[in-house]
Amino acid sequence: MDPFETRLKDIIITDGPVDIGTFMMLAIGHYYATRDPFGVKGDFTTAPEISQMFGEMIGAFLADTWMKIGSPSPVLLVEGGPGRGTLMADILRATKNVPGFHAAAQIHLIETSPVLSARQAETLNAYKVEWHTSFDALPPNIPMLFVANELLDALPMSQYQYQNGAWHERVVGLQGDKLSFGLIPASVQFPPQPEGSIYEVAPVRDEFARQLSKSIAESTGVALLIDYGHDHHGPGDTLQAVRAHQYVDVLDGAGEADLTSHVDFESVARVAREQAVVHGPVGQGDFLLSLGIALRAARLNQETELHRLTAADQMGTLFRVIAITQDPALSLAGFDKE
């Protein structure tokens, strides 16, 4: 048996079933701390690993936004959950000829995995980079350009299920010696739904959006968040696990698969609007196409990669893009058609 699964079972035996958020936090923490999960030999492939074009378009967006907010120097260039460092490397390559941008940019990466931090250091060895394990460790009161691709989906959430005319919280416990889902009385209530309906809330994700938008509001700048999810609240079970590019049972080999849930962008936007201005969400396909990715694809002969990144039946619609800014009058590339 995997050491993590043994540890999780010991926790359940000692303290009782764990809620879905705790299960996600423990499993994801173990998963990322012990491997590089990206690419063909890993468990999944993200947009920056599909093509350099993705990062180039993000770089163009960030440089354009930097100029629109007055080309501040210094400016924090921050990525949350930077994977192998591929996205940041492509951003920096795409912006190397933007006058003053690299001189102004202070590169900061938010990463909790020592394995991935080492990989990022290799990828970005030509640049001065600072690493942090939490957002609140960033230098305060400096304008910021923040980007995160597939970060929000990995933040823990909770699940509630409507059963026998009442809401219950979904938990992970033991049935014999196997992990299993169960229900306990819920501490919160929602409007009644059809029997068996599951409702997800993500206080950790909301708190991250609140902290990020507060920082943007206080220091100017922009945050760009890209992830898969939905624009409006609704019931549904979106907890999923991926191993070797295949969906697997969430409880099968806990801690050895990528564990995520779909992002509720309505909730993220609502929280962010408490302190800042929200643009989007828009589809990743529309966003990238408006930035000129089709022309770049033709030049690189990457039509297959373009289709994967932008087509509605690939990543173009399921993946959503949202931006958070301070200035309500700021016009952002990629969001102009809102």
JOPE-V312983 format. One record per residue. N is the residue number from 0. RES is the residue in one small letter. D_LAST is the distance of its C-alpha to the last C-alpha in whole Angstrom. Layout:
BEGIN
((N & RES & D_LAST) (N & RES & D_LAST))
END
This chain:
BEGIN
((0 & m & 51) (1 & d & 48) (2 & p & 49) (3 & f & 45) (4 & e & 46) (5 & t & 49) (6 & r & 48) (7 & l & 45) (8 & k & 48) (9 & d & 50) (10 & i & 48) (11 & i & 47) (12 & i & 51) (13 & t & 52) (14 & d & 49) (15 & g & 48) (16 & p & 44) (17 & v & 41) (18 & d & 38) (19 & i & 35) (20 & g & 34) (21 & t & 37) (22 & f & 38) (23 & m & 34) (24 & m & 35) (25 & l & 38) (26 & a & 38) (27 & i & 35) (28 & g & 37) (29 & h & 40) (30 & y & 38) (31 & y & 36) (32 & a & 39) (33 & t & 41) (34 & r & 39) (35 & d & 37) (36 & p & 35) (37 & f & 33) (38 & g & 33) (39 & v & 36) (40 & k & 39) (41 & g & 37) (42 & d & 35) (43 & f & 31) (44 & t & 29) (45 & t & 26) (46 & a & 23) (47 & p & 25) (48 & e & 28) (49 & i & 27) (50 & s & 26) (51 & q & 26) (52 & m & 23) (53 & f & 21) (54 & g & 23) (55 & e & 23) (56 & m & 19) (57 & i & 18) (58 & g & 21) (59 & a & 19) (60 & f & 16) (61 & l & 19) (62 & a & 21) (63 & d & 18) (64 & t & 17) (65 & w & 21) (66 & m & 21) (67 & k & 19) (68 & i & 20) (69 & g & 24) (70 & s & 25) (71 & p & 27) (72 & s & 30) (73 & p & 31) (74 & v & 27) (75 & l & 27) (76 & l & 26) (77 & v & 26) (78 & e & 25) (79 & g & 26) (80 & g & 27) (81 & p & 28) (82 & g & 30) (83 & r & 32) (84 & g & 31) (85 & t & 29) (86 & l & 26) (87 & m & 27) (88 & a & 29) (89 & d & 27) (90 & i & 25) (91 & l & 28) (92 & r & 29) (93 & a & 26) (94 & t & 26) (95 & k & 30) (96 & n & 30) (97 & v & 27) (98 & p & 30) (99 & g & 30) (100 & f & 28) (101 & h & 30) (102 & a & 33) (103 & a & 30) (104 & a & 29) (105 & q & 31) (106 & i & 30) (107 & h & 30) (108 & l & 30) (109 & i & 30) (110 & e & 32) (111 & t & 35) (112 & s & 37) (113 & p & 40) (114 & v & 40) (115 & l & 36) (116 & s & 37) (117 & a & 40) (118 & r & 37) (119 & q & 35) (120 & a & 38) (121 & e & 39) (122 & t & 36) (123 & l & 35) (124 & n & 39) (125 & a & 38) (126 & y & 36) (127 & k & 37) (128 & v & 35) (129 & e & 35) (130 & w & 35) (131 & h & 34) (132 & t & 34) (133 & s & 32) (134 & f & 29) (135 & d & 31) (136 & a & 34) (137 & l & 31) (138 & p & 33) (139 & p & 31) (140 & n & 30) (141 & i & 29) (142 & p & 25) (143 & m & 24) (144 & l & 21) (145 & f & 21) (146 & v & 20) (147 & a & 21) (148 & n & 21) (149 & e & 23) (150 & l & 24) (151 & l & 22) (152 & d & 24) (153 & a & 27) (154 & l & 27) (155 & p & 30) (156 & m & 29) (157 & s & 31) (158 & q & 32) (159 & y & 33) (160 & q & 35) (161 & y & 36) (162 & q & 40) (163 & n & 42) (164 & g & 40) (165 & a & 39) (166 & w & 37) (167 & h & 38) (168 & e & 37) (169 & r & 37) (170 & v & 39) (171 & v & 41) (172 & g & 45) (173 & l & 48) (174 & q & 50) (175 & g & 53) (176 & d & 52) (177 & k & 48) (178 & l & 45) (179 & s & 44) (180 & f & 41) (181 & g & 42) (182 & l & 41) (183 & i & 42) (184 & p & 42) (185 & a & 38) (186 & s & 38) (187 & v & 35) (188 & q & 34) (189 & f & 31) (190 & p & 31) (191 & p & 34) (192 & q & 32) (193 & p & 34) (194 & e & 37) (195 & g & 36) (196 & s & 32) (197 & i & 31) (198 & y & 29) (199 & e & 27) (200 & v & 27) (201 & a & 26) (202 & p & 28) (203 & v & 28) (204 & r & 24) (205 & d & 23) (206 & e & 26) (207 & f & 25) (208 & a & 21) (209 & r & 23) (210 & q & 25) (211 & l & 22) (212 & s & 20) (213 & k & 24) (214 & s & 24) (215 & i & 21) (216 & a & 22) (217 & e & 25) (218 & s & 25) (219 & t & 22) (220 & g & 20) (221 & v & 17) (222 & a & 17) (223 & l & 16) (224 & l & 16) (225 & i & 17) (226 & d & 18) (227 & y & 19) (228 & g & 18) (229 & h & 17) (230 & d & 14) (231 & h & 16) (232 & h & 20) (233 & g & 23) (234 & p & 26) (235 & g & 27) (236 & d & 29) (237 & t & 27) (238 & l & 30) (239 & q & 31) (240 & a & 33) (241 & v & 33) (242 & r & 36) (243 & a & 37) (244 & h & 34) (245 & q & 35) (246 & y & 34) (247 & v & 37) (248 & d & 38) (249 & v & 37) (250 & l & 40) (251 & d & 42) (252 & g & 43) (253 & a & 41) (254 & g & 40) (255 & e & 40) (256 & a & 37) (257 & d & 33) (258 & l & 32) (259 & t & 28) (260 & s & 26) (261 & h & 22) (262 & v & 20) (263 & d & 19) (264 & f & 15) (265 & e & 15) (266 & s & 19) (267 & v & 18) (268 & a & 15) (269 & r & 17) (270 & v & 20) (271 & a & 18) (272 & r & 16) (273 & e & 20) (274 & q & 21) (275 & a & 17) (276 & v & 14) (277 & v & 11) (278 & h & 8) (279 & g & 7) (280 & p & 9) (281 & v & 8) (282 & g & 11) (283 & q & 13) (284 & g & 14) (285 & d & 11) (286 & f & 11) (287 & l & 14) (288 & l & 14) (289 & s & 12) (290 & l & 14) (291 & g & 17) (292 & i & 19) (293 & a & 20) (294 & l & 22) (295 & r & 24) (296 & a & 25) (297 & a & 27) (298 & r & 28) (299 & l & 29) (300 & n & 30) (301 & q & 28) (302 & e & 26) (303 & t & 27) (304 & e & 26) (305 & l & 22) (306 & h & 23) (307 & r & 23) (308 & l & 20) (309 & t & 18) (310 & a & 19) (311 & a & 18) (312 & d & 22) (313 & q & 22) (314 & m & 20) (315 & g & 16) (316 & t & 15) (317 & l & 17) (318 & f & 16) (319 & r & 13) (320 & v & 12) (321 & i & 11) (322 & a & 12) (323 & i & 14) (324 & t & 15) (325 & q & 18) (326 & d & 16) (327 & p & 14) (328 & a & 14) (329 & l & 13) (330 & s & 11) (331 & l & 10) (332 & a & 11) (333 & g & 9) (334 & f & 6) (335 & d & 6) (336 & k & 4) (337 & e & 0))
END
